[in-house]
Amino acid sequence: MTATAYLAGPDVFLPNAVAHAARKVEICRRFGLRGLPPLNEDAVPAATELEVWQAIYGKDVAMMEKSDIIIANLTPFAGASADAGTLIEVGWFLGKGKPIFGYSNTSENFESRMRRQLGADHADLGIEGFHLPDNLMIVGAVHSGGYPVFLPTDGNARGLGALDVFETCVEAAARYFARRP
């Protein structure tokens, strides 16, 4: 049986989202996984906004239900942390007891990103100082399955759509399934 991976992340907002998702699905296929990207290409343009977002939400939850794992792009998006929707999806998989695999295209730690975002006006605020790639609850959810948040090994940040760290994460997920009876 081929394991199914829900491919979460803000990649859906890339201008070439459909082509990008196809590349991610192909990488998954090469490693023996079936990738399910939550694209919204079939949202009905004539429908009301309410109908569209509810349809997207329902479709994404149905895809998560039929997935064995999540592979989450935790690259910071619209702030110092990962995409909010992706984090809901990670929490959903955690709650279901399904394996969580995550990666980020930046190796800069969360504390540094938060300090830069908050600036001098908020220098007196306490910020997690654990040198983690994101908030400790996010990293803890990924670690709960025994894997790290995969990061660029050369220390250089990549763009949101870079796929080399994703591929490393997919390879780890494939090894996870290869070890299972």
N, CA and C atoms as an extended XYZ file, in Angstrom:
543
Properties=species:S:1:pos:R:3:atomname:S:1:resname:S:1:resid:I:1 pbc="F F F"
N         0.836       -1.192        0.000 N   MET     1
C         0.000        0.000        0.000 CA  MET     1
C         0.875        1.249        0.000 C   MET     1
N         0.562        2.181       -0.836 N   THR     2
C         1.293        3.441       -0.903 CA  THR     2
C         0.768        4.387        0.160 C   THR     2
N         1.671        4.923        0.974 N   ALA     3
C         1.282        5.888        1.999 CA  ALA     3
C         0.936        7.219        1.344 C   ALA     3
N        -0.053        7.897        1.910 N   THR     4
C        -0.514        9.174        1.390 CA  THR     4
C        -0.062       10.296        2.305 C   THR     4
N         0.530       11.326        1.710 N   ALA     5
C         1.047       12.471        2.459 CA  ALA     5
C         0.277       13.731        2.085 C   ALA     5
N        -0.310       14.370        3.084 N   TYR     6
C        -0.958       15.664        2.896 CA  TYR     6
C         0.150       16.714        2.852 C   TYR     6
N         0.233       17.467        1.775 N   LEU     7
C         1.318       18.422        1.557 CA  LEU     7
C         0.877       19.822        1.964 C   LEU     7
N         1.007       20.110        3.244 N   ALA     8
C         0.538       21.380        3.793 CA  ALA     8
C         1.573       22.482        3.621 C   ALA     8
N         1.101       23.701        3.561 N   GLY     9
C         2.008       24.837        3.527 CA  GLY     9
C         1.457       25.991        2.727 C   GLY     9
N         2.122       27.123        2.845 N   PRO    10
C         1.671       28.310        2.125 CA  PRO    10
C         2.028       28.290        0.642 C   PRO    10
N         2.537       27.169        0.167 N   ASP    11
C         2.865       27.021       -1.257 CA  ASP    11
C         1.649       27.307       -2.136 C   ASP    11
N         0.448       27.103       -1.595 N   VAL    12
C        -0.780       27.334       -2.369 CA  VAL    12
C        -0.915       28.794       -2.789 C   VAL    12
N        -0.146       29.689       -2.157 N   PHE    13
C        -0.220       31.107       -2.487 CA  PHE    13
C         0.831       31.537       -3.514 C   PHE    13
N         1.701       30.609       -3.909 N   LEU    14
C         2.700       30.932       -4.925 CA  LEU    14
C         2.000       31.221       -6.253 C   LEU    14
N         2.555       32.109       -7.082 N   PRO    15
C         1.904       32.415       -8.361 CA  PRO    15
C         1.834       31.209       -9.297 C   PRO    15
N         2.736       30.259       -9.115 N   ASN    16
C         2.760       29.048       -9.940 CA  ASN    16
C         2.356       27.832       -9.107 C   ASN    16
N         1.364       28.006       -8.243 N   ALA    17
C         1.008       26.983       -7.250 CA  ALA    17
C         0.706       25.613       -7.862 C   ALA    17
N        -0.004       25.563       -8.959 N   VAL    18
C        -0.376       24.273       -9.547 CA  VAL    18
C         0.865       23.544      -10.065 C   VAL    18
N         1.736       24.242      -10.786 N   ALA    19
C         2.970       23.626      -11.291 CA  ALA    19
C         3.886       23.236      -10.135 C   ALA    19
N         3.962       24.082       -9.122 N   HIS    20
C         4.793       23.793       -7.945 CA  HIS    20
C         4.279       22.533       -7.241 C   HIS    20
N         2.972       22.436       -7.074 N   ALA    21
C         2.380       21.250       -6.433 CA  ALA    21
C         2.683       19.996       -7.243 C   ALA    21
N         2.646       20.106       -8.560 N   ALA    22
C         2.955       18.946       -9.413 CA  ALA    22
C         4.390       18.478       -9.183 C   ALA    22
N         5.324       19.424       -8.997 N   ARG    23
C         6.717       19.044       -8.718 CA  ARG    23
C         6.815       18.338       -7.366 C   ARG    23
N         6.080       18.815       -6.375 N   LYS    24
C         6.104       18.172       -5.054 CA  LYS    24
C         5.501       16.766       -5.122 C   LYS    24
N         4.419       16.619       -5.858 N   VAL    25
C         3.784       15.303       -6.022 CA  VAL    25
C         4.757       14.337       -6.697 C   VAL    25
N         5.494       14.817       -7.689 N   GLU    26
C         6.470       13.974       -8.391 CA  GLU    26
C         7.605       13.551       -7.459 C   GLU    26
N         8.082       14.451       -6.619 N   ILE    27
C         9.121       14.087       -5.645 CA  ILE    27
C         8.586       13.005       -4.715 C   ILE    27
N         7.375       13.170       -4.241 N   CYS    28
C         6.763       12.144       -3.381 CA  CYS    28
C         6.698       10.806       -4.113 C   CYS    28
N         6.254       10.830       -5.364 N   ARG    29
C         6.131        9.599       -6.145 CA  ARG    29
C         7.475        8.885       -6.265 C   ARG    29
N         8.541        9.653       -6.506 N   ARG    30
C         9.881        9.053       -6.631 CA  ARG    30
C        10.290        8.308       -5.362 C   ARG    30
N         9.778        8.745       -4.222 N   PHE    31
C        10.105        8.101       -2.948 CA  PHE    31
C         9.023        7.114       -2.497 C   PHE    31
N         8.065        6.835       -3.376 N   GLY    32
C         7.052        5.833       -3.066 CA  GLY    32
C         5.881        6.325       -2.244 C   GLY    32
N         5.683        7.641       -2.186 N   LEU    33
C         4.554        8.218       -1.455 CA  LEU    33
C         3.579        8.857       -2.440 C   LEU    33
N         2.341        8.963       -2.024 N   ARG    34
C         1.326        9.670       -2.819 CA  ARG    34
C         1.112       11.031       -2.173 C   ARG    34
N         1.505       12.087       -2.852 N   GLY    35
C         1.357       13.439       -2.322 CA  GLY    35
C         0.005       14.031       -2.663 C   GLY    35
N        -0.643       14.624       -1.663 N   LEU    36
C        -1.934       15.301       -1.863 CA  LEU    36
C        -1.781       16.784       -1.540 C   LEU    36
N        -1.633       17.630       -2.550 N   PRO    37
C        -1.530       19.070       -2.290 CA  PRO    37
C        -2.919       19.696       -2.181 C   PRO    37
N        -3.151       20.517       -1.174 N   PRO    38
C        -4.475       21.135       -1.013 CA  PRO    38
C        -4.646       22.363       -1.903 C   PRO    38
N        -4.766       22.126       -3.193 N   LEU    39
C        -4.960       23.233       -4.129 CA  LEU    39
C        -6.427       23.633       -4.182 C   LEU    39
N        -6.658       24.851       -4.579 N   ASN    40
C        -8.026       25.368       -4.643 CA  ASN    40
C        -8.429       25.678       -6.078 C   ASN    40
N        -7.804       24.965       -7.015 N   GLU    41
C        -8.044       25.246       -8.425 CA  GLU    41
C        -9.469       24.934       -8.861 C   GLU    41
N       -10.166       24.130       -8.088 N   ASP    42
C       -11.530       23.772       -8.474 CA  ASP    42
C       -12.589       24.590       -7.728 C   ASP    42
N       -12.159       25.616       -6.997 N   ALA    43
C       -13.132       26.485       -6.325 CA  ALA    43
C       -13.963       27.194       -7.399 C   ALA    43
N       -15.249       27.260       -7.179 N   VAL    44
C       -16.161       27.825       -8.177 CA  VAL    44
C       -16.118       29.352       -8.104 C   VAL    44
N       -15.620       30.018       -9.162 N   PRO    45
C       -15.499       31.472       -9.111 CA  PRO    45
C       -16.839       32.194       -8.978 C   PRO    45
N       -17.917       31.608       -9.486 N   ALA    46
C       -19.220       32.271       -9.434 CA  ALA    46
C       -19.880       32.139       -8.065 C   ALA    46
N       -19.349       31.286       -7.212 N   ALA    47
C       -19.937       31.083       -5.891 CA  ALA    47
C       -19.626       32.281       -4.995 C   ALA    47
N       -20.371       32.391       -3.914 N   THR    48
C       -20.103       33.466       -2.958 CA  THR    48
C       -18.807       33.161       -2.210 C   THR    48
N       -18.220       34.180       -1.602 N   GLU    49
C       -16.999       33.973       -0.815 CA  GLU    49
C       -17.231       32.934        0.274 C   GLU    49
N       -18.381       33.008        0.931 N   LEU    50
C       -18.707       32.058        1.992 CA  LEU    50
C       -18.693       30.629        1.454 C   LEU    50
N       -19.326       30.424        0.309 N   GLU    51
C       -19.368       29.079       -0.282 CA  GLU    51
C       -17.978       28.601       -0.688 C   GLU    51
N       -17.167       29.515       -1.200 N   VAL    52
C       -15.826       29.138       -1.653 CA  VAL    52
C       -14.962       28.716       -0.476 C   VAL    52
N       -14.872       29.556        0.579 N   TRP    53
C       -13.970       29.183        1.672 CA  TRP    53
C       -14.469       27.956        2.413 C   TRP    53
N       -15.793       27.791        2.517 N   GLN    54
C       -16.315       26.588        3.173 CA  GLN    54
C       -16.019       25.334        2.347 C   GLN    54
N       -16.100       25.452        1.030 N   ALA    55
C       -15.778       24.311        0.162 CA  ALA    55
C       -14.299       23.950        0.272 C   ALA    55
N       -13.434       24.961        0.294 N   ILE    56
C       -11.992       24.713        0.433 CA  ILE    56
C       -11.709       24.031        1.768 C   ILE    56
N       -12.286       24.555        2.839 N   TYR    57
C       -12.088       23.962        4.168 CA  TYR    57
C       -12.543       22.500        4.179 C   TYR    57
N       -13.734       22.242        3.664 N   GLY    58
C       -14.262       20.874        3.648 CA  GLY    58
C       -13.407       19.931        2.826 C   GLY    58
N       -12.942       20.404        1.677 N   LYS    59
C       -12.085       19.582        0.818 CA  LYS    59
C       -10.762       19.284        1.512 C   LYS    59
N       -10.174       20.295        2.149 N   ASP    60
C        -8.893       20.088        2.827 CA  ASP    60
C        -9.024       19.105        3.986 C   ASP    60
N       -10.076       19.214        4.770 N   VAL    61
C       -10.280       18.271        5.881 CA  VAL    61
C       -10.484       16.856        5.342 C   VAL    61
N       -11.234       16.713        4.258 N   ALA    62
C       -11.430       15.384        3.658 CA  ALA    62
C       -10.099       14.802        3.178 C   ALA    62
N        -9.246       15.642        2.604 N   MET    63
C        -7.921       15.178        2.173 CA  MET    63
C        -7.075       14.754        3.376 C   MET    63
N        -7.154       15.514        4.463 N   MET    64
C        -6.395       15.154        5.666 CA  MET    64
C        -6.892       13.827        6.222 C   MET    64
N        -8.198       13.617        6.209 N   GLU    65
C        -8.783       12.370        6.724 CA  GLU    65
C        -8.232       11.152        5.993 C   GLU    65
N        -8.030       11.280        4.683 N   LYS    66
C        -7.572       10.114        3.933 CA  LYS    66
C        -6.048       10.046        3.812 C   LYS    66
N        -5.338       10.944        4.490 N   SER    67
C        -3.872       10.941        4.460 CA  SER    67
C        -3.306       10.198        5.662 C   SER    67
N        -2.178        9.541        5.440 N   ASP    68
C        -1.492        8.815        6.508 CA  ASP    68
C        -0.584        9.724        7.321 C   ASP    68
N        -0.013       10.731        6.668 N   ILE    69
C         0.921       11.655        7.308 CA  ILE    69
C         0.718       13.052        6.749 C   ILE    69
N         1.356       14.010        7.407 N   ILE    70
C         1.447       15.369        6.875 CA  ILE    70
C         2.923       15.672        6.639 C   ILE    70
N         3.201       16.315        5.527 N   ILE    71
C         4.513       16.906        5.278 CA  ILE    71
C         4.245       18.402        5.168 C   ILE    71
N         4.671       19.147        6.196 N   ALA    72
C         4.300       20.551        6.328 CA  ALA    72
C         5.463       21.482        6.013 C   ALA    72
N         5.201       22.442        5.138 N   ASN    73
C         6.159       23.508        4.858 CA  ASN    73
C         6.003       24.538        5.976 C   ASN    73
N         6.968       24.552        6.892 N   LEU    74
C         6.929       25.438        8.049 CA  LEU    74
C         7.796       26.680        7.852 C   LEU    74
N         8.138       26.977        6.604 N   THR    75
C         8.887       28.195        6.298 CA  THR    75
C         8.063       29.388        6.769 C   THR    75
N         8.680       30.356        7.468 N   PRO    76
C         7.913       31.518        7.930 CA  PRO    76
C         7.129       32.160        6.782 C   PRO    76
N         5.892       32.548        7.112 N   PHE    77
C         5.006       33.118        6.101 CA  PHE    77
C         4.178       34.221        6.747 C   PHE    77
N         4.246       35.405        6.206 N   ALA    78
C         3.487       36.550        6.703 CA  ALA    78
C         3.809       36.849        8.164 C   ALA    78
N         5.061       36.696        8.537 N   GLY    79
C         5.493       36.961        9.905 CA  GLY    79
C         6.676       36.092       10.272 C   GLY    79
N         6.940       35.999       11.557 N   ALA    80
C         8.121       35.277       12.044 CA  ALA    80
C         7.909       33.775       12.127 C   ALA    80
N         6.672       33.323       12.013 N   SER    81
C         6.352       31.912       12.212 CA  SER    81
C         5.738       31.311       10.949 C   SER    81
N         5.472       30.027       11.029 N   ALA    82
C         4.857       29.303        9.918 CA  ALA    82
C         3.436       29.807        9.652 C   ALA    82
N         2.920       29.481        8.495 N   ASP    83
C         1.566       29.835        8.070 CA  ASP    83
C         0.528       29.324        9.063 C   ASP    83
N        -0.403       30.185        9.458 N   ALA    84
C        -1.412       29.831       10.463 CA  ALA    84
C        -2.259       28.630       10.048 C   ALA    84
N        -2.684       28.572        8.803 N   GLY    85
C        -3.485       27.435        8.340 CA  GLY    85
C        -2.710       26.136        8.414 C   GLY    85
N        -1.438       26.191        8.038 N   THR    86
C        -0.581       25.008        8.114 CA  THR    86
C        -0.471       24.535        9.557 C   THR    86
N        -0.389       25.470       10.488 N   LEU    87
C        -0.268       25.092       11.899 CA  LEU    87
C        -1.544       24.431       12.415 C   LEU    87
N        -2.699       24.866       11.942 N   ILE    88
C        -3.953       24.186       12.289 CA  ILE    88
C        -3.901       22.753       11.770 C   ILE    88
N        -3.423       22.579       10.552 N   GLU    89
C        -3.340       21.240        9.955 CA  GLU    89
C        -2.361       20.351       10.721 C   GLU    89
N        -1.227       20.897       11.128 N   VAL    90
C        -0.270       20.138       11.947 CA  VAL    90
C        -0.941       19.705       13.246 C   VAL    90
N        -1.657       20.615       13.886 N   GLY    91
C        -2.369       20.284       15.122 CA  GLY    91
C        -3.425       19.216       14.909 C   GLY    91
N        -4.092       19.252       13.779 N   TRP    92
C        -5.098       18.245       13.453 CA  TRP    92
C        -4.440       16.869       13.384 C   TRP    92
N        -3.303       16.771       12.684 N   PHE    93
C        -2.587       15.490       12.581 CA  PHE    93
C        -2.086       15.040       13.948 C   PHE    93
N        -1.612       15.962       14.755 N   LEU    94
C        -1.166       15.623       16.109 CA  LEU    94
C        -2.327       15.038       16.904 C   LEU    94
N        -3.479       15.678       16.827 N   GLY    95
C        -4.662       15.205       17.537 CA  GLY    95
C        -5.144       13.842       17.069 C   GLY    95
N        -4.933       13.543       15.811 N   LYS    96
C        -5.327       12.240       15.263 CA  LYS    96
C        -4.267       11.169       15.499 C   LYS    96
N        -3.109       11.562       16.045 N   GLY    97
C        -2.034       10.601       16.274 CA  GLY    97
C        -1.349       10.148       14.994 C   GLY    97
N        -1.446       10.967       13.949 N   LYS    98
C        -0.808       10.638       12.670 CA  LYS    98
C         0.574       11.298       12.612 C   LYS    98
N         1.543       10.645       11.965 N   PRO    99
C         2.903       11.187       11.903 CA  PRO    99
C         2.968       12.559       11.233 C   PRO    99
N         3.837       13.394       11.795 N   ILE   100
C         4.038       14.756       11.308 CA  ILE   100
C         5.482       14.903       10.854 C   ILE   100
N         5.658       15.319        9.617 N   PHE   101
C         6.977       15.640        9.084 CA  PHE   101
C         6.941       17.107        8.686 C   PHE   101
N         7.984       17.839        9.015 N   GLY   102
C         8.005       19.256        8.708 CA  GLY   102
C         9.368       19.727        8.263 C   GLY   102
N         9.355       20.804        7.500 N   TYR   103
C        10.602       21.399        7.028 CA  TYR   103
C        10.427       22.903        6.925 C   TYR   103
N        11.552       23.591        6.933 N   SER   104
C        11.555       25.036        6.741 CA  SER   104
C        12.697       25.388        5.808 C   SER   104
N        12.477       26.351        4.955 N   ASN   105
C        13.511       26.782        4.020 CA  ASN   105
C        14.406       27.872        4.603 C   ASN   105
N        14.327       28.092        5.903 N   THR   106
C        15.246       29.004        6.574 CA  THR   106
C        15.839       28.298        7.779 C   THR   106
N        17.084       28.599        8.072 N   SER   107
C        17.700       28.016        9.263 CA  SER   107
C        17.845       29.059       10.366 C   SER   107
N        17.370       30.280       10.119 N   GLU   108
C        17.398       31.310       11.162 CA  GLU   108
C        16.419       30.913       12.264 C   GLU   108
N        16.843       31.018       13.514 N   ASN   109
C        15.975       30.554       14.597 CA  ASN   109
C        14.824       31.529       14.866 C   ASN   109
N        13.804       30.990       15.514 N   PHE   110
C        12.568       31.717       15.800 CA  PHE   110
C        12.831       32.978       16.624 C   PHE   110
N        13.682       32.870       17.631 N   GLU   111
C        13.976       34.022       18.490 CA  GLU   111
C        14.510       35.193       17.669 C   GLU   111
N        15.444       34.947       16.778 N   SER   112
C        16.010       36.017       15.938 CA  SER   112
C        14.938       36.651       15.061 C   SER   112
N        14.096       35.824       14.459 N   ARG   113
C        13.029       36.360       13.597 CA  ARG   113
C        12.039       37.182       14.409 C   ARG   113
N        11.697       36.714       15.603 N   MET   114
C        10.746       37.448       16.451 CA  MET   114
C        11.325       38.785       16.901 C   MET   114
N        12.580       38.792       17.315 N   ARG   115
C        13.202       40.051       17.755 CA  ARG   115
C        13.209       41.066       16.607 C   ARG   115
N        13.514       40.620       15.416 N   ARG   116
C        13.521       41.519       14.261 CA  ARG   116
C        12.105       42.021       13.973 C   ARG   116
N        11.120       41.142       14.054 N   GLN   117
C         9.738       41.536       13.766 CA  GLN   117
C         9.214       42.523       14.805 C   GLN   117
N         9.509       42.275       16.075 N   LEU   118
C         8.992       43.136       17.137 CA  LEU   118
C         9.715       44.473       17.203 C   LEU   118
N        10.998       44.492       16.887 N   GLY   119
C        11.767       45.729       16.877 CA  GLY   119
C        12.035       46.284       18.263 C   GLY   119
N        12.610       47.460       18.290 N   ALA   120
C        13.052       48.096       19.534 CA  ALA   120
C        11.895       48.442       20.465 C   ALA   120
N        10.719       48.708       19.912 N   ASP   121
C         9.573       49.079       20.752 CA  ASP   121
C         9.167       47.973       21.712 C   ASP   121
N         9.530       46.747       21.399 N   HIS   122
C         9.127       45.609       22.222 CA  HIS   122
C        10.330       44.814       22.714 C   HIS   122
N        11.460       45.476       22.866 N   ALA   123
C        12.702       44.798       23.265 CA  ALA   123
C        12.607       44.174       24.652 C   ALA   123
N        11.665       44.657       25.469 N   ASP   124
C        11.545       44.135       26.839 CA  ASP   124
C        10.662       42.889       26.938 C   ASP   124
N        10.054       42.467       25.851 N   LEU   125
C         9.209       41.270       25.873 CA  LEU   125
C        10.059       40.012       25.939 C   LEU   125
N         9.579       39.035       26.686 N   GLY   126
C        10.246       37.740       26.707 CA  GLY   126
C         9.927       36.973       25.434 C   GLY   126
N        10.934       36.351       24.854 N   ILE   127
C        10.770       35.549       23.638 CA  ILE   127
C        11.467       34.227       23.878 C   ILE   127
N        10.848       33.155       23.408 N   GLU   128
C        11.472       31.836       23.548 CA  GLU   128
C        12.912       31.893       23.064 C   GLU   128
N        13.824       31.464       23.903 N   GLY   129
C        15.238       31.523       23.561 CA  GLY   129
C        15.875       30.165       23.429 C   GLY   129
N        15.199       29.234       22.816 N   PHE   130
C        15.694       27.861       22.736 CA  PHE   130
C        16.447       27.555       21.441 C   PHE   130
N        16.638       28.548       20.591 N   HIS   131
C        17.322       28.377       19.302 CA  HIS   131
C        16.619       27.343       18.423 C   HIS   131
N        15.295       27.310       18.505 N   LEU   132
C        14.489       26.391       17.696 CA  LEU   132
C        14.099       27.060       16.378 C   LEU   132
N        13.722       26.263       15.378 N   PRO   133
C        13.328       26.847       14.098 CA  PRO   133
C        11.965       27.539       14.118 C   PRO   133
N        11.151       27.283       15.144 N   ASP   134
C         9.858       27.951       15.291 CA  ASP   134
C         9.425       27.809       16.743 C   ASP   134
N         8.224       28.243       17.062 N   ASN   135
C         7.679       28.131       18.409 CA  ASN   135
C         7.826       26.699       18.917 C   ASN   135
N         8.122       26.544       20.188 N   LEU   136
C         8.396       25.213       20.752 CA  LEU   136
C         7.238       24.238       20.587 C   LEU   136
N         6.011       24.703       20.561 N   MET   137
C         4.871       23.797       20.382 CA  MET   137
C         4.835       23.224       18.962 C   MET   137
N         5.249       24.012       17.996 N   ILE   138
C         5.304       23.529       16.610 CA  ILE   138
C         6.403       22.488       16.476 C   ILE   138
N         7.580       22.831       16.959 N   VAL   139
C         8.717       21.911       16.884 CA  VAL   139
C         8.414       20.645       17.679 C   VAL   139
N         7.786       20.799       18.845 N   GLY   140
C         7.421       19.638       19.659 CA  GLY   140
C         6.460       18.707       18.943 C   GLY   140
N         5.502       19.264       18.202 N   ALA   141
C         4.552       18.428       17.454 CA  ALA   141
C         5.282       17.592       16.410 C   ALA   141
N         6.219       18.206       15.701 N   VAL   142
C         6.983       17.462       14.693 CA  VAL   142
C         7.860       16.420       15.376 C   VAL   142
N         8.530       16.807       16.440 N   HIS   143
C         9.420       15.885       17.159 CA  HIS   143
C         8.664       14.723       17.789 C   HIS   143
N         7.375       14.884       18.022 N   SER   144
C         6.600       13.809       18.667 CA  SER   144
C         6.646       12.515       17.866 C   SER   144
N         6.892       12.621       16.579 N   GLY   145
C         7.009       11.437       15.731 CA  GLY   145
C         8.432       10.942       15.593 C   GLY   145
N         9.355       11.601       16.258 N   GLY   146
C        10.740       11.154       16.235 CA  GLY   146
C        11.612       11.802       15.179 C   GLY   146
N        11.093       12.826       14.514 N   TYR   147
C        11.874       13.487       13.466 CA  TYR   147
C        12.031       14.965       13.776 C   TYR   147
N        13.127       15.565       13.292 N   PRO   148
C        13.320       17.000       13.481 CA  PRO   148
C        12.530       17.788       12.446 C   PRO   148
N        12.516       19.097       12.612 N   VAL   149
C        12.093       19.976       11.528 CA  VAL   149
C        13.320       20.077       10.622 C   VAL   149
N        13.192       19.617        9.388 N   PHE   150
C        14.323       19.630        8.459 CA  PHE   150
C        14.593       21.060        7.997 C   PHE   150
N        15.878       21.427        7.993 N   LEU   151
C        16.323       22.780        7.666 CA  LEU   151
C        17.431       22.720        6.617 C   LEU   151
N        17.721       23.851        5.958 N   PRO   152
C        18.851       23.867        5.034 CA  PRO   152
C        20.144       23.509        5.776 C   PRO   152
N        20.854       22.538        5.282 N   THR   153
C        22.067       22.093        5.976 CA  THR   153
C        23.229       23.059        5.789 C   THR   153
N        23.150       23.914        4.771 N   ASP   154
C        24.239       24.861        4.533 CA  ASP   154
C        24.034       26.187        5.260 C   ASP   154
N        22.919       26.324        5.993 N   GLY   155
C        22.651       27.548        6.734 CA  GLY   155
C        22.110       28.689        5.898 C   GLY   155
N        21.965       28.496        4.603 N   ASN   156
C        21.468       29.550        3.716 CA  ASN   156
C        19.963       29.427        3.520 C   ASN   156
N        19.273       30.554        3.664 N   ALA   157
C        17.829       30.571        3.458 CA  ALA   157
C        17.512       30.361        1.984 C   ALA   157
N        16.370       29.743        1.758 N   ARG   158
C        15.856       29.546        0.408 CA  ARG   158
C        14.490       30.220        0.310 C   ARG   158
N        14.020       30.393       -0.899 N   GLY   159
C        12.698       30.955       -1.098 CA  GLY   159
C        11.612       29.986       -0.657 C   GLY   159
N        10.420       30.494       -0.488 N   LEU   160
C         9.282       29.697       -0.038 CA  LEU   160
C         9.089       28.447       -0.883 C   LEU   160
N         9.313       28.548       -2.171 N   GLY   161
C         9.056       27.431       -3.073 CA  GLY   161
C        10.235       26.515       -3.351 C   GLY   161
N        11.372       26.730       -2.706 N   ALA   162
C        12.525       25.843       -2.928 CA  ALA   162
C        12.159       24.424       -2.495 C   ALA   162
N        12.697       23.429       -3.191 N   LEU   163
C        12.265       22.050       -2.954 CA  LEU   163
C        13.339       21.114       -2.415 C   LEU   163
N        14.567       21.569       -2.233 N   ASP   164
C        15.609       20.646       -1.777 CA  ASP   164
C        15.394       20.175       -0.342 C   ASP   164
N        14.986       21.059        0.547 N   VAL   165
C        14.740       20.650        1.936 CA  VAL   165
C        13.462       19.808        2.003 C   VAL   165
N        12.464       20.152        1.200 N   PHE   166
C        11.259       19.327        1.081 CA  PHE   166
C        11.634       17.907        0.691 C   PHE   166
N        12.514       17.763       -0.287 N   GLU   167
C        12.909       16.436       -0.750 CA  GLU   167
C        13.583       15.636        0.372 C   GLU   167
N        14.410       16.289        1.173 N   THR   168
C        15.036       15.619        2.322 CA  THR   168
C        13.969       15.133        3.296 C   THR   168
N        12.953       15.944        3.515 N   CYS   169
C        11.851       15.592        4.412 CA  CYS   169
C        11.051       14.413        3.854 C   CYS   169
N        10.770       14.428        2.567 N   VAL   170
C        10.041       13.329        1.917 CA  VAL   170
C        10.840       12.034        2.035 C   VAL   170
N        12.135       12.128        1.842 N   GLU   171
C        12.986       10.940        1.962 CA  GLU   171
C        12.888       10.346        3.372 C   GLU   171
N        12.880       11.187        4.394 N   ALA   172
C        12.732       10.704        5.775 CA  ALA   172
C        11.371       10.044        5.977 C   ALA   172
N        10.325       10.633        5.406 N   ALA   173
C         8.987       10.039        5.516 CA  ALA   173
C         8.948        8.675        4.835 C   ALA   173
N         9.593        8.559        3.688 N   ALA   174
C         9.640        7.271        2.980 CA  ALA   174
C        10.379        6.226        3.814 C   ALA   174
N        11.466        6.628        4.472 N   ARG   175
C        12.197        5.695        5.351 CA  ARG   175
C        11.319        5.245        6.513 C   ARG   175
N        10.524        6.173        7.040 N   TYR   176
C         9.598        5.842        8.130 CA  TYR   176
C         8.660        4.714        7.696 C   TYR   176
N         8.088        4.826        6.507 N   PHE   177
C         7.153        3.800        6.031 CA  PHE   177
C         7.860        2.516        5.628 C   PHE   177
N         9.095        2.613        5.182 N   ALA   178
C         9.855        1.408        4.817 CA  ALA   178
C        10.146        0.543        6.043 C   ALA   178
N        10.247        1.154        7.219 N   ARG   179
C        10.536        0.418        8.459 CA  ARG   179
C         9.299       -0.208        9.082 C   ARG   179
N         8.135        0.251        8.678 N   ARG   180
C         6.893       -0.248        9.291 CA  ARG   180
C         6.533       -1.614        8.734 C   ARG   180
N         5.990       -2.490        9.597 N   PRO   181
C         5.578       -3.831        9.126 CA  PRO   181
C         4.383       -3.772        8.191 C   PRO   181
